[in-house]
Amino acid sequence: EVQLVESGGGLVQPGGSLRLSCAASGFTFSIHIMHWVRQAPGKGLEWVSGINSGGGTIGYADSVKGRFTISRDDAKNALYLQMNSLNPEDTAVYYCTQGLGYWGQGTRVTVSS
């Protein structure tokens, strides 16, 4: 059974940082493309970032480029999202997904003073 469990969300002040983690199990993590997708309150899903197997190809949404960094540790079956210079527009539930097919339960990030 594929399982994706996100953690690391919380309340942070504007300009602050958070590091999200996603623990994966039930599939061969190293061979799959992984993504972070978010959903802000009252809005639709927004793709944030993706990383291919091996980590050689990475993409970011324009809204987070230069502030967020995606990474993976295949030895630990883990996906990460380092988020810096956070602003209130980054407030959302952040989901880890395996190729946009399997999704975790999400972790909430709130950016507010």
N, C-alpha and C positions, 0 to 999 in steps of 0.2 A: 504494500500500500504506500503510495506516494504521500509523504508528509512534508510540509514546509511550515516552519514555526519562526515567525518574526519576533524580534525583541529590540529594545533600545529606545523606543519612543518615549515621549514625555513632554513636559512643559519647559520651554526655553525662551529666554529673552531675545528680542531682535538683535542680530549680530552674533549670536551664539552658535554653538556647534553641537551636533549629535552624531553618534555612529550607530546605524542600524545594522542588525545582524539577522541572518536567516539560516536556520539549521535545517538541512535537507536529509531525508532518509527515504528508503523504499525504492530507489532507482540509482542508476549509475550516474552520479552527479557530474563527473568530470567530462562526460561527452555531450552534455546538454547546454544549449544557450539559456541563460538566465536573465531575468528582467526585474526591475523595480517599476511598479506602477502605483500611482496615488489617486486618491479621490478626495477632493476638498469638500467641505460641507455644502450640500445643495448643488453640487456640480457633478459632471460625468467623470469617467476614468481618464487619467492623463498618463501616458507613458513617460517615464522619467529617464531610465537608462537601461542599457542592455550590454551583456558581455558574452562573447562566444566561448566555446570550449577551448581551453588553453589560455584564454585571456588576451589573445592577440588583436582582437577587434572589439572596440568599445564605442558605444554611441551615447549621446546625451540629448535631451530636449534642450532647446534654446533657452528655456526659462531657468535651467539649472547649470548650464555650461559654465565652467570656470569656478563653480562653487561646490559642486558635488563630485565625488569620486567613487566609482564602483570598483569592486575588487572581489576576487574569489580565492578560496583556499581549498583546492581539491582534496588535499590530504585530510582536511577536517570536514569535508562536505558542507562548506559554509560560504555564504554570499554576504557581502558587506556593502554599505552605502555610507560613506563619510560625507556629512553635510555641514558645510561651513557658511558663514555669513547669512544665516537664516533670516528670513523676513516673514511678516504675517501671511503673505501669499503662499508660503510653503506649508501652512497649516493644512493637514490632510491625514487620512489613514493611508499608510504606505504598505503595499503588498509586494511580496516576493512571488514570482511566478516562474515555473519551468516552461519555457517556450510559449508562454501565454496560454498554456493548456491547463496546468495545475496551479492552484493559488493557495497561499497561506491565509490565515484568518486576519492578518493585518496588524499593524502597530500604529497607534495614534501619535501624531506629532502636533503640538500646539505651540505656535510662536506668538508670544504676547508679552507685553510689559505689565 
